[in-house]
Amino acid sequence: MIGYSITPQEERIEVLQSLMPEVFDEGKIDWEKLKATLGENINFSNERYVLNWAGKSDAFRAMQQPSSATLVPCREESVDFDNTQNIFIEGENMEVLKVLQKSYFGKIKMIYIDPPYNTGNDSFIYPDKFAETKEEYMRRVGDKDEEGYMNRDGIFRKNSKENGQYHSNWLSMMMPRLYLAKSLLREDGAIFVSIDDNEVHNLRLLMNEIFGEENFVAQVIWEQGRKSMAAQVAVNHEYCLIYCKNKIENIAFDRIHSNRNWQVRKQGLEQIYQAYESLKLQHGDDCEKIEHGLKKFFAGLSDDNPAKAHNHYRRVDPFLGIYHPDNISQGTGLGGRFDIIHPITNKPCKVPTGGWRFAESKLPDLLANHRIVFGKDETTVPCLKRYLKETEYEVYPSVFYKDGRGASKRIESLLNGKYFDYPKDEDIIKTFISLVTSYPSAEDIILDFFAGSGTTAHAVMQLNKEDGGNRKYICVQLPELCSEKSEAYNAGYRTIAEISKERIRRAGVKIQADMEAEQTGQLAFENEMHVNKPDFGFKVFKIADSNFKQWREIKGSNKEEWKQQLFDFLDPLAENATVDNMVYELLLKNGRDLNSTIEHKAGYYTVNGGELILMLESAIQETVDAVLSEHPQKVIALDRLFEGNDQLKTNTVLQMRDGGVEFKTI
């Protein structure tokens, strides 16, 4: 570095690192490795194959700390709150994942995340102060400025490459979140994680540890276009690591439900079908003229047109349309050898060298369904028909190309401003979602807890519109402050979460408008056939402190302090508690999800038609008696309601324990 003189010690370390890079770990000398490299007889401590880093044990402890936080509804920022089943949560994602554990354990079909790539310029939350208490951590991630926005300086830590624990900090951030995420996945669920070269090696090892190497599906490579600033090699790709919760269960589920999961529809098919329908209008059932027209159609396509890849599909018949004659021979040479009679000459056709690829018992069905293509006479080996309609899908490739600039341009147009530098492509995420969720069973929940620009929500809505599915999303985004120098800030957005919500609102409006435009001119009954109308709304929730007072750990034996805390708990409600917020907190802590049906009645709330009942202070004695007689085991009431009501007191108890709420029926 110009203008900077290194010390003799640093100079020697640089020389040593150039000679023996293998003895360095995150820029520090590993003395055991150095001794072993120099030939000393040494036994490495705890020698085994394992991913380890500085702070791993502490990261486990941070993950296992229970959360006393809750989620409060924010109706004014939502879209169609009372009817939608989509959810957007503002808050620190590790705390949110903890809050969701009881209600969404084993219910999420797919998780997609685009976490910080640890490029050296990232700032993200990681538990770098392991000595701090839970309360100190919550204050840190809850720091707000004078206007009530999250304070970036209070929650983020810059993880520069000069940091001595550069990789360790990133792993400490990722590990607890991935563990919590895994517990939310269904047994047939899958997780997709985008990453680049900075941490792909560590992420692969980390996910092997958490999800199991046996549940690894693929490391997909997305080629995005060339970058011209590289000094040596132009890096023009990134990765997506895919793991199943249970790979065997995932495959079994697909087979049982006849799902076409892990396959994608081939590109360019619509062009071929349109050309075919146009030729049919011109030539009716004249297959020869239609085939001639298809040949001309394919010849006129450019080499980079995706339809060109299917130019062998140029034969047609009156039964299932476009097909190509496929090989009928058994490649192993062990195929059957029996007579297939030519329909014109009535002589046995020539048997291929490898024998027929199907058993003789299947021949009658193949002939009856016109699946065999015969030559002009028996001297030509027949072929099998492969119809285009039956071969529209293929297994997803591990490498694909899509220009990375398209997504930036589309979101810039949608929001009328450039607010994100590298937003994820909604078409790519839509494809990922389609790999593991198939219509008509697509009523699955998709989770993204690094929501960023809201791409996952956009992709879910778009895919539902295209195939009639009813997928729901849960997106989690920290209300990270926008830079005061940014275009987003000048446009009135104060946090990334605000931009994300606005993107989802506008995307929903646009998709709905596109859908209505496509349906213009269709008959009314055709429109009514779309049973699942896409859900373009979303409920907004924000992470907040509990509505109930939390028991404080008092150090020492200060009797007055203990006495005061006991008096404080005569009323268990926190100062800012509201009934609406309290309902949702009790709902979550009792294992009901955020889309539960909540009804407000005179003196109480019911959840899901009576699964849970929250008795209010305003309830009159007659109402209390009636509800208790009908639902004696499902009522939750606050301590201050017990006074003078022995029946209520003997049915339900609400207690504070370990920073949470515990329900007991006695």
PASEGU-110997 format. One record per residue (C-alpha): chain; residue number from 1; residue in one letter; x, z, y. Coordinates in steps of 0.25 Angstrom, whole numbers. Layout:
REC chain resi resn     u     w     v
REC     A  NUM    A     X     Z     Y
...
END
This chain:
REC chain resi resn     u     w     v
REC     A    1    M     0     0     0
REC     A    2    I     6    -4    14
REC     A    3    G    10     8    22
REC     A    4    Y     9    18    11
REC     A    5    S    22    23     4
REC     A    6    I    20    29   -10
REC     A    7    T    28    41   -14
REC     A    8    P    39    40   -24
REC     A    9    Q    30    47   -34
REC     A   10    E    19    37   -32
REC     A   11    E    29    26   -33
REC     A   12    R    34    31   -47
REC     A   13    I    20    32   -52
REC     A   14    E    17    18   -48
REC     A   15    V    29    13   -56
REC     A   16    L    25    21   -68
REC     A   17    Q    11    15   -67
REC     A   18    S    16     1   -66
REC     A   19    L    25     4   -79
REC     A   20    M    15    12   -87
REC     A   21    P     1    10   -82
REC     A   22    E    -4    16   -95
REC     A   23    V     0    30   -92
REC     A   24    F    -9    30   -79
REC     A   25    D   -24    34   -79
REC     A   26    E   -32    32   -66
REC     A   27    G   -18    32   -58
REC     A   28    K   -13    45   -64
REC     A   29    I    -2    47   -75
REC     A   30    D    -7    51   -88
REC     A   31    W     4    59   -93
REC     A   32    E     0    59  -108
REC     A   33    K     0    43  -107
REC     A   34    L    14    43  -100
REC     A   35    K    20    52  -110
REC     A   36    A    15    44  -122
REC     A   37    T    19    31  -115
REC     A   38    L    33    37  -113
REC     A   39    G    34    39  -128
REC     A   40    E    32    54  -129
REC     A   41    N    25    60  -141
REC     A   42    I    11    64  -135
REC     A   43    N    -3    66  -141
REC     A   44    F   -14    62  -131
REC     A   45    S   -24    74  -129
REC     A   46    N   -38    71  -134
REC     A   47    E   -34    58  -140
REC     A   48    R   -46    50  -143
REC     A   49    Y   -53    37  -138
REC     A   50    V   -61    42  -126
REC     A   51    L   -64    39  -111
REC     A   52    N   -59    50  -103
REC     A   53    W   -57    52   -88
REC     A   54    A   -54    63   -78
REC     A   55    G   -68    70   -75
REC     A   56    K   -75    66   -87
REC     A   57    S   -79    80   -92
REC     A   58    D   -84    83   -78
REC     A   59    A   -92    71   -77
REC     A   60    F   -99    75   -90
REC     A   61    R  -102    89   -83
REC     A   62    A  -107    82   -71
REC     A   63    M  -117    73   -80
REC     A   64    Q  -122    86   -87
REC     A   65    Q  -125    93   -75
REC     A   66    P  -141    94   -74
REC     A   67    S  -148    89   -62
REC     A   68    S  -158    96   -54
REC     A   69    A  -161    84   -45
REC     A   70    T  -175    77   -45
REC     A   71    L  -180    64   -41
REC     A   72    V  -190    63   -29
REC     A   73    P  -200    52   -27
REC     A   74    C  -198    43   -14
REC     A   75    R  -211    36   -13
REC     A   76    E  -209    30     1
REC     A   77    E  -197    22    -5
REC     A   78    S  -203    18   -17
REC     A   79    V  -211     5   -21
REC     A   80    D  -225     7   -28
REC     A   81    F  -221    22   -32
REC     A   82    D  -233    25   -40
REC     A   83    N  -233    13   -48
REC     A   84    T  -219     8   -50
REC     A   85    Q  -210    13   -62
REC     A   86    N  -197     9   -56
REC     A   87    I  -188    20   -50
REC     A   88    F  -177    20   -40
REC     A   89    I  -170    33   -38
REC     A   90    E  -161    37   -27
REC     A   91    G  -150    47   -31
REC     A   92    E  -136    50   -37
REC     A   93    N  -138    43   -51
REC     A   94    M  -132    54   -60
REC     A   95    E  -142    64   -54
REC     A   96    V  -153    54   -56
REC     A   97    L  -149    51   -70
REC     A   98    K  -149    66   -73
REC     A   99    V  -163    67   -67
REC     A  100    L  -168    56   -75
REC     A  101    Q  -163    61   -89
REC     A  102    K  -176    68   -93
REC     A  103    S  -186    58   -89
REC     A  104    Y  -178    45   -93
REC     A  105    F  -170    50  -105
REC     A  106    G  -170    38  -115
REC     A  107    K  -179    30  -107
REC     A  108    I  -171    19  -100
REC     A  109    K  -169     6  -106
REC     A  110    M  -158     0   -98
REC     A  111    I  -148     5   -88
REC     A  112    Y  -140    -4   -78
REC     A  113    I  -130     2   -68
REC     A  114    D  -120    -4   -59
REC     A  115    P  -111     8   -56
REC     A  116    P   -99     9   -46
REC     A  117    Y   -88     0   -52
REC     A  118    N   -77     9   -47
REC     A  119    T   -70    -2   -40
REC     A  120    G   -62     8   -31
REC     A  121    N   -71     7   -20
REC     A  122    D   -83    14   -26
REC     A  123    S   -89    27   -21
REC     A  124    F   -98    34   -31
REC     A  125    I  -103    47   -36
REC     A  126    Y   -94    54   -46
REC     A  127    P   -93    69   -50
REC     A  128    D   -79    70   -44
REC     A  129    K   -81    85   -40
REC     A  130    F   -84    91   -54
REC     A  131    A   -82   105   -48
REC     A  132    E   -94   104   -39
REC     A  133    T  -107   110   -43
REC     A  134    K  -119   103   -46
REC     A  135    E  -125   107   -33
REC     A  136    E  -113   102   -26
REC     A  137    Y  -113    89   -33
REC     A  138    M  -128    87   -30
REC     A  139    R  -125    90   -15
REC     A  140    R  -114    80   -15
REC     A  141    V  -123    69   -21
REC     A  142    G  -134    73   -12
REC     A  143    D  -126    73     1
REC     A  144    K  -135    67    12
REC     A  145    D  -132    63    26
REC     A  146    E  -140    67    38
REC     A  147    E  -150    56    35
REC     A  148    G  -152    61    21
REC     A  149    Y  -144    49    14
REC     A  150    M  -134    52     3
REC     A  151    N  -120    54     9
REC     A  152    R  -110    45     3
REC     A  153    D   -99    54     6
REC     A  154    G  -105    65    -2
REC     A  155    I  -108    58   -15
REC     A  156    F   -98    47   -17
REC     A  157    R   -84    47   -21
REC     A  158    K   -75    35   -18
REC     A  159    N   -68    31   -31
REC     A  160    S   -56    24   -26
REC     A  161    K   -46    18   -36
REC     A  162    E   -35    27   -30
REC     A  163    N   -43    39   -35
REC     A  164    G   -36    46   -47
REC     A  165    Q   -49    47   -55
REC     A  166    Y   -54    33   -51
REC     A  167    H   -60    29   -65
REC     A  168    S   -63    44   -69
REC     A  169    N   -72    45   -57
REC     A  170    W   -80    33   -60
REC     A  171    L   -81    37   -75
REC     A  172    S   -86    51   -70
REC     A  173    M   -96    44   -62
REC     A  174    M  -101    35   -73
REC     A  175    M  -101    44   -85
REC     A  176    P  -112    54   -82
REC     A  177    R  -121    43   -77
REC     A  178    L  -119    34   -90
REC     A  179    Y  -122    47   -99
REC     A  180    L  -135    50   -91
REC     A  181    A  -139    35   -91
REC     A  182    K  -137    34  -106
REC     A  183    S  -147    46  -109
REC     A  184    L  -158    38  -101
REC     A  185    L  -156    26  -109
REC     A  186    R  -166    22  -120
REC     A  187    E  -160    21  -134
REC     A  188    D  -162     6  -133
REC     A  189    G  -157     6  -119
REC     A  190    A  -144     0  -113
REC     A  191    I  -135     2  -101
REC     A  192    F  -129    -9   -92
REC     A  193    V  -117    -5   -83
REC     A  194    S  -111   -15   -73
REC     A  195    I   -96   -13   -70
REC     A  196    D   -83   -20   -67
REC     A  197    D   -69   -20   -71
REC     A  198    N   -65    -7   -64
REC     A  199    E   -73     2   -74
REC     A  200    V   -78    -7   -85
REC     A  201    H   -67    -1   -95
REC     A  202    N   -71    13   -92
REC     A  203    L   -86    10   -92
REC     A  204    R   -85     4  -105
REC     A  205    L   -78    16  -111
REC     A  206    L   -88    26  -104
REC     A  207    M  -100    19  -109
REC     A  208    N   -94    18  -123
REC     A  209    E   -93    33  -122
REC     A  210    I  -107    36  -117
REC     A  211    F  -115    25  -124
REC     A  212    G  -107    23  -136
REC     A  213    E   -98    11  -139
REC     A  214    E  -108     6  -149
REC     A  215    N  -118     4  -139
REC     A  216    F  -110    -5  -130
REC     A  217    V  -117   -19  -129
REC     A  218    A  -108   -27  -119
REC     A  219    Q   -99   -28  -107
REC     A  220    V  -106   -39  -100
REC     A  221    I   -98   -47   -90
REC     A  222    W  -104   -53   -77
REC     A  223    E   -96   -64   -70
REC     A  224    Q  -100   -64   -56
REC     A  225    G   -92   -74   -49
REC     A  226    R   -77   -75   -44
REC     A  227    K   -71   -65   -34
REC     A  228    S   -60   -71   -26
REC     A  229    M   -52   -59   -21
REC     A  230    A   -46   -56   -35
REC     A  231    A   -30   -55   -35
REC     A  232    Q   -29   -59   -49
REC     A  233    V   -42   -61   -57
REC     A  234    A   -55   -64   -51
REC     A  235    V   -65   -53   -56
REC     A  236    N   -78   -59   -57
REC     A  237    H   -86   -51   -66
REC     A  238    E   -91   -37   -69
REC     A  239    Y   -97   -30   -82
REC     A  240    C  -109   -24   -87
REC     A  241    L  -108   -14   -99
REC     A  242    I  -120   -13  -108
REC     A  243    Y  -122    -2  -118
REC     A  244    C  -135     2  -126
REC     A  245    K  -139    16  -127
REC     A  246    N  -140    13  -142
REC     A  247    K  -137    -1  -146
REC     A  248    I  -143     0  -160
REC     A  249    E  -156     5  -154
REC     A  250    N  -156    -5  -143
REC     A  251    I  -155   -17  -153
REC     A  252    A  -165   -11  -162
REC     A  253    F  -175    -9  -151
REC     A  254    D  -173   -24  -147
REC     A  255    R  -176   -28  -161
REC     A  256    I  -188   -19  -163
REC     A  257    H  -194   -24  -150
REC     A  258    S  -190   -39  -152
REC     A  259    N  -183   -38  -139
REC     A  260    R  -173   -49  -134
REC     A  261    N  -164   -39  -127
REC     A  262    W  -150   -42  -124
REC     A  263    Q  -153   -57  -123
REC     A  264    V  -155   -65  -111
REC     A  265    R  -163   -78  -108
REC     A  266    K  -154   -90  -107
REC     A  267    Q  -152   -96   -93
REC     A  268    G  -158  -110   -90
REC     A  269    L  -170  -110   -99
REC     A  270    E  -180  -111   -88
REC     A  271    Q  -174  -124   -83
REC     A  272    I  -175  -130   -98
REC     A  273    Y  -189  -126  -100
REC     A  274    Q  -193  -131   -86
REC     A  275    A  -187  -145   -90
REC     A  276    Y  -194  -145  -103
REC     A  277    E  -207  -142   -97
REC     A  278    S  -206  -153   -87
REC     A  279    L  -202  -163   -98
REC     A  280    K  -214  -159  -106
REC     A  281    L  -223  -162   -95
REC     A  282    Q  -217  -176   -94
REC     A  283    H  -216  -179  -108
REC     A  284    G  -226  -171  -115
REC     A  285    D  -223  -169  -130
REC     A  286    D  -212  -180  -131
REC     A  287    C  -201  -171  -136
REC     A  288    E  -191  -183  -135
REC     A  289    K  -193  -185  -120
REC     A  290    I  -192  -170  -117
REC     A  291    E  -179  -169  -125
REC     A  292    H  -174  -181  -117
REC     A  293    G  -178  -174  -104
REC     A  294    L  -171  -161  -108
REC     A  295    K  -158  -169  -111
REC     A  296    K  -159  -174   -97
REC     A  297    F  -162  -160   -91
REC     A  298    F  -150  -154   -98
REC     A  299    A  -141  -165   -94
REC     A  300    G  -144  -163   -79
REC     A  301    L  -141  -149   -79
REC     A  302    S  -127  -144   -73
REC     A  303    D  -118  -137   -83
REC     A  304    D  -120  -123   -76
REC     A  305    N  -135  -124   -77
REC     A  306    P  -139  -113   -88
REC     A  307    A  -149  -123   -94
REC     A  308    K  -138  -132   -98
REC     A  309    A  -133  -122  -108
REC     A  310    H  -146  -125  -116
REC     A  311    N  -145  -140  -116
REC     A  312    H  -145  -141  -131
REC     A  313    Y  -160  -137  -130
REC     A  314    R  -165  -151  -128
REC     A  315    R  -174  -154  -140
REC     A  316    V  -189  -151  -139
REC     A  317    D  -201  -150  -149
REC     A  318    P  -216  -147  -147
REC     A  319    F  -215  -134  -153
REC     A  320    L  -206  -124  -145
REC     A  321    G  -200  -134  -135
REC     A  322    I  -185  -135  -133
REC     A  323    Y  -175  -133  -144
REC     A  324    H  -161  -137  -149
REC     A  325    P  -158  -140  -164
REC     A  326    D  -149  -129  -169
REC     A  327    N  -140  -128  -181
REC     A  328    I  -147  -126  -194
REC     A  329    S  -135  -123  -202
REC     A  330    Q  -130  -110  -207
REC     A  331    G  -116  -108  -201
REC     A  332    T  -111   -99  -212
REC     A  333    G  -113  -110  -223
REC     A  334    L  -122  -101  -231
REC     A  335    G  -135  -107  -226
REC     A  336    G  -147  -111  -235
REC     A  337    R  -147  -124  -242
REC     A  338    F  -160  -130  -245
REC     A  339    D  -168  -143  -241
REC     A  340    I  -174  -145  -228
REC     A  341    I  -183  -158  -229
REC     A  342    H  -182  -168  -217
REC     A  343    P  -196  -170  -212
REC     A  344    I  -195  -185  -211
REC     A  345    T  -186  -189  -223
REC     A  346    N  -191  -178  -232
REC     A  347    K  -177  -176  -237
REC     A  348    P  -168  -164  -237
REC     A  349    C  -160  -162  -224
REC     A  350    K  -145  -161  -224
REC     A  351    V  -141  -146  -226
REC     A  352    P  -131  -141  -216
REC     A  353    T  -117  -137  -221
REC     A  354    G  -120  -122  -219
REC     A  355    G  -134  -123  -225
REC     A  356    W  -147  -120  -217
REC     A  357    R  -147  -108  -208
REC     A  358    F  -160  -103  -212
REC     A  359    A  -166   -99  -226
REC     A  360    E  -175  -109  -234
REC     A  361    S  -187   -99  -232
REC     A  362    K  -187  -102  -217
REC     A  363    L  -188  -117  -218
REC     A  364    P  -203  -118  -219
REC     A  365    D  -205  -110  -206
REC     A  366    L  -194  -118  -199
REC     A  367    L  -200  -131  -203
REC     A  368    A  -214  -127  -199
REC     A  369    N  -210  -122  -185
REC     A  370    H  -202  -135  -183
REC     A  371    R  -189  -127  -181
REC     A  372    I  -180  -138  -189
REC     A  373    V  -175  -150  -182
REC     A  374    F  -173  -162  -191
REC     A  375    G  -164  -174  -190
REC     A  376    K  -168  -188  -192
REC     A  377    D  -167  -187  -207
REC     A  378    E  -162  -177  -217
REC     A  379    T  -147  -181  -215
REC     A  380    T  -147  -172  -202
REC     A  381    V  -146  -157  -203
REC     A  382    P  -159  -151  -196
REC     A  383    C  -158  -141  -185
REC     A  384    L  -165  -129  -181
REC     A  385    K  -173  -129  -168
REC     A  386    R  -169  -118  -158
REC     A  387    Y  -179  -118  -147
REC     A  388    L  -176  -114  -133
REC     A  389    K  -187  -104  -132
REC     A  390    E  -182   -97  -144
REC     A  391    T  -167   -96  -139
REC     A  392    E  -169   -92  -124
REC     A  393    Y  -162   -79  -125
REC     A  394    E  -147   -76  -129
REC     A  395    V  -139   -63  -130
REC     A  396    Y  -134   -59  -116
REC     A  397    P  -119   -64  -114
REC     A  398    S  -108   -54  -111
REC     A  399    V  -103   -63   -99
REC     A  400    F  -112   -69   -89
REC     A  401    Y  -110   -75   -75
REC     A  402    K  -119   -73   -63
REC     A  403    D  -114   -74   -48
REC     A  404    G  -113   -60   -42
REC     A  405    R  -116   -65   -28
REC     A  406    G  -131   -68   -31
REC     A  407    A  -136   -54   -32
REC     A  408    S  -130   -51   -19
REC     A  409    K  -136   -63   -12
REC     A  410    R  -150   -59   -18
REC     A  411    I  -150   -45   -14
REC     A  412    E  -145   -48     0
REC     A  413    S  -157   -58     1
REC     A  414    L  -167   -48    -4
REC     A  415    L  -162   -36     5
REC     A  416    N  -158   -45    17
REC     A  417    G  -144   -39    18
REC     A  418    K  -131   -38    10
REC     A  419    Y  -132   -23     6
REC     A  420    F  -125   -24    -8
REC     A  421    D  -112   -30   -10
REC     A  422    Y  -113   -32   -26
REC     A  423    P  -127   -30   -30
REC     A  424    K  -130   -32   -45
REC     A  425    D  -137   -45   -49
REC     A  426    E  -151   -42   -52
REC     A  427    D  -152   -54   -62
REC     A  428    I  -140   -48   -70
REC     A  429    I  -147   -34   -71
REC     A  430    K  -160   -41   -74
REC     A  431    T  -153   -48   -86
REC     A  432    F  -147   -35   -91
REC     A  433    I  -160   -28   -90
REC     A  434    S  -167   -40   -98
REC     A  435    L  -156   -38  -109
REC     A  436    V  -162   -24  -113
REC     A  437    T  -176   -25  -109
REC     A  438    S  -186   -35  -114
REC     A  439    Y  -200   -39  -110
REC     A  440    P  -211   -35  -114
REC     A  441    S  -205   -22  -118
REC     A  442    A  -198   -21  -104
REC     A  443    E  -203    -8   -99
REC     A  444    D  -189    -2   -99
REC     A  445    I  -182     7   -88
REC     A  446    I  -170     1   -82
REC     A  447    L  -161    11   -75
REC     A  448    D  -150     9   -65
REC     A  449    F  -143    21   -59
REC     A  450    F  -134    13   -50
REC     A  451    A  -145     5   -44
REC     A  452    G  -137     0   -32
REC     A  453    S  -144   -12   -26
REC     A  454    G  -156   -10   -35
REC     A  455    T  -153   -22   -44
REC     A  456    T  -158   -16   -57
REC     A  457    A  -172   -13   -51
REC     A  458    H  -172   -28   -45
REC     A  459    A  -168   -33   -59
REC     A  460    V  -179   -25   -66
REC     A  461    M  -190   -30   -57
REC     A  462    Q  -185   -44   -58
REC     A  463    L  -184   -44   -74
REC     A  464    N  -198   -38   -75
REC     A  465    K  -204   -49   -66
REC     A  466    E  -197   -59   -75
REC     A  467    D  -201   -54   -89
REC     A  468    G  -213   -45   -86
REC     A  469    G  -206   -33   -90
REC     A  470    N  -209   -19   -85
REC     A  471    R  -195   -13   -84
REC     A  472    K  -193    -1   -74
REC     A  473    Y  -180     3   -67
REC     A  474    I  -174    16   -62
REC     A  475    C  -164    14   -51
REC     A  476    V  -155    25   -46
REC     A  477    Q  -147    23   -33
REC     A  478    L  -139    34   -25
REC     A  479    P  -143    33   -10
REC     A  480    E  -129    29    -7
REC     A  481    L  -127    27     8
REC     A  482    C  -125    13    14
REC     A  483    S  -113    11    22
REC     A  484    E  -116    12    37
REC     A  485    K  -109    -1    38
REC     A  486    S  -117    -9    28
REC     A  487    E  -127   -19    30
REC     A  488    A  -137   -11    22
REC     A  489    Y  -135     1    31
REC     A  490    N  -137    -8    43
REC     A  491    A  -150   -13    37
REC     A  492    G  -156     1    36
REC     A  493    Y  -152     5    22
REC     A  494    R  -145    18    21
REC     A  495    T  -143    19     6
REC     A  496    I  -140    10    -6
REC     A  497    A  -153    16   -12
REC     A  498    E  -161    11    -1
REC     A  499    I  -156    -3    -2
REC     A  500    S  -158    -3   -17
REC     A  501    K  -173     1   -15
REC     A  502    E  -175   -10    -5
REC     A  503    R  -169   -20   -14
REC     A  504    I  -178   -16   -25
REC     A  505    R  -190   -16   -16
REC     A  506    R  -187   -30   -11
REC     A  507    A  -183   -35   -25
REC     A  508    G  -197   -31   -30
REC     A  509    V  -204   -38   -19
REC     A  510    K  -197   -51   -21
REC     A  511    I  -198   -50   -36
REC     A  512    Q  -213   -48   -34
REC     A  513    A  -214   -59   -24
REC     A  514    D  -207   -69   -34
REC     A  515    M  -216   -65   -45
REC     A  516    E  -229   -67   -37
REC     A  517    A  -223   -81   -32
REC     A  518    E  -220   -85   -47
REC     A  519    Q  -235   -81   -51
REC     A  520    T  -241   -89   -40
REC     A  521    G  -250  -100   -46
REC     A  522    Q  -251   -93   -59
REC     A  523    L  -265   -90   -64
REC     A  524    A  -270   -75   -62
REC     A  525    F  -271   -73   -77
REC     A  526    E  -256   -77   -79
REC     A  527    N  -252   -67   -68
REC     A  528    E  -260   -56   -75
REC     A  529    M  -252   -59   -88
REC     A  530    H  -240   -52   -82
REC     A  531    V  -243   -38   -87
REC     A  532    N  -231   -31   -82
REC     A  533    K  -231   -32   -67
REC     A  534    P  -217   -30   -62
REC     A  535    D  -215   -16   -55
REC     A  536    F  -208   -18   -41
REC     A  537    G  -209    -4   -37
REC     A  538    F  -200     8   -38
REC     A  539    K  -201    23   -36
REC     A  540    V  -190    29   -28
REC     A  541    F  -185    43   -32
REC     A  542    K  -173    51   -25
REC     A  543    I  -165    61   -32
REC     A  544    A  -167    75   -25
REC     A  545    D  -165    90   -27
REC     A  546    S  -175    97   -37
REC     A  547    N  -188   101   -31
REC     A  548    F  -185   115   -38
REC     A  549    K  -175   125   -34
REC     A  550    Q  -163   125   -42
REC     A  551    W  -157   138   -47
REC     A  552    R  -143   140   -40
REC     A  553    E  -131   145   -47
REC     A  554    I  -127   158   -40
REC     A  555    K  -113   162   -41
REC     A  556    G  -110   177   -42
REC     A  557    S  -120   188   -43
REC     A  558    N  -126   188   -29
REC     A  559    K  -140   195   -32
REC     A  560    E  -146   191   -18
REC     A  561    E  -143   176   -21
REC     A  562    W  -149   177   -35
REC     A  563    K  -161   184   -30
REC     A  564    Q  -163   174   -19
REC     A  565    Q  -163   163   -29
REC     A  566    L  -173   169   -38
REC     A  567    F  -182   171   -25
REC     A  568    D  -180   156   -22
REC     A  569    F  -185   152   -36
REC     A  570    L  -198   159   -34
REC     A  571    D  -202   145   -28
REC     A  572    P  -195   135   -37
REC     A  573    L  -197   123   -28
REC     A  574    A  -186   118   -19
REC     A  575    E  -188   117    -4
REC     A  576    N  -191   102    -3
REC     A  577    A  -199   101   -16
REC     A  578    T  -212    92   -16
REC     A  579    V  -222    91   -26
REC     A  580    D  -220    76   -28
REC     A  581    N  -205    78   -30
REC     A  582    M  -207    90   -39
REC     A  583    V  -217    82   -48
REC     A  584    Y  -206    71   -51
REC     A  585    E  -195    82   -53
REC     A  586    L  -204    89   -63
REC     A  587    L  -207    75   -69
REC     A  588    L  -193    72   -71
REC     A  589    K  -189    85   -76
REC     A  590    N  -200    85   -86
REC     A  591    G  -195    71   -92
REC     A  592    R  -206    62   -86
REC     A  593    D  -201    49   -79
REC     A  594    L  -202    45   -65
REC     A  595    N  -214    35   -68
REC     A  596    S  -223    46   -73
REC     A  597    T  -237    46   -68
REC     A  598    I  -239    58   -58
REC     A  599    E  -253    62   -54
REC     A  600    H  -256    72   -43
REC     A  601    K  -268    80   -45
REC     A  602    A  -274    92   -39
REC     A  603    G  -264   103   -40
REC     A  604    Y  -254    96   -50
REC     A  605    Y  -247    83   -54
REC     A  606    T  -248    77   -68
REC     A  607    V  -237    68   -74
REC     A  608    N  -241    57   -84
REC     A  609    G  -255    61   -85
REC     A  610    G  -252    76   -88
REC     A  611    E  -238    76   -95
REC     A  612    L  -233    85   -84
REC     A  613    I  -241    93   -74
REC     A  614    L  -236    99   -61
REC     A  615    M  -245   110   -56
REC     A  616    L  -245   111   -41
REC     A  617    E  -246   124   -32
REC     A  618    S  -259   118   -26
REC     A  619    A  -266   118   -40
REC     A  620    I  -278   127   -40
REC     A  621    Q  -280   137   -52
REC     A  622    E  -291   128   -58
REC     A  623    T  -282   116   -58
REC     A  624    V  -270   124   -65
REC     A  625    D  -279   129   -75
REC     A  626    A  -285   115   -79
REC     A  627    V  -271   109   -79
REC     A  628    L  -265   120   -88
REC     A  629    S  -277   119   -98
REC     A  630    E  -275   104  -100
REC     A  631    H  -260   103   -99
REC     A  632    P  -254   117  -102
REC     A  633    Q  -240   112  -106
REC     A  634    K  -238   102   -96
REC     A  635    V  -239   109   -82
REC     A  636    I  -227   112   -73
REC     A  637    A  -229   122   -62
REC     A  638    L  -220   129   -52
REC     A  639    D  -217   144   -53
REC     A  640    R  -225   147   -41
REC     A  641    L  -238   142   -47
REC     A  642    F  -237   153   -58
REC     A  643    E  -240   164   -50
REC     A  644    G  -255   169   -53
REC     A  645    N  -256   158   -64
REC     A  646    D  -253   164   -77
REC     A  647    Q  -258   152   -85
REC     A  648    L  -249   142   -77
REC     A  649    K  -237   152   -79
REC     A  650    T  -238   152   -94
REC     A  651    N  -239   137   -95
REC     A  652    T  -227   132   -87
REC     A  653    V  -214   137   -81
REC     A  654    L  -205   129   -71
REC     A  655    Q  -191   134   -71
REC     A  656    M  -178   131   -64
REC     A  657    R  -166   130   -73
REC     A  658    D  -152   123   -72
REC     A  659    G  -156   116   -60
REC     A  660    G  -168   109   -66
REC     A  661    V  -183   112   -69
REC     A  662    E  -187   117   -83
REC     A  663    F  -201   117   -88
REC     A  664    K  -206   127   -98
REC     A  665    T  -220   129  -104
REC     A  666    I  -222   144  -109
END
